[in-house]
């Protein structure tokens, strides 16, 4: 029950929902891609990503000086229902604005 409450809190914010949906659709994205695609500030995006990472929803990896986020490897059974519903709405997101990670 605690996980359901946690996921409800995480997905009660439209920005977090959009960020999650973007990662769900594009598999791996860095902070700058999220900021540029969704027109959100870097501190706001970083705060939302931290909350989702701490909840075990997302994982992060370092690629040079960029941090790339993706869906967690061990998907909580309670999260699968959320993923299924959010996936239905990914087509309404703007096209990913890719950064140059060179």
Helices and strands as residue ranges (DSSP letters): H 2-10, H 14-26, E 28-30, H 31-38, H 42-54, E 58-63, E 66-71, H 77-87, G 90-92
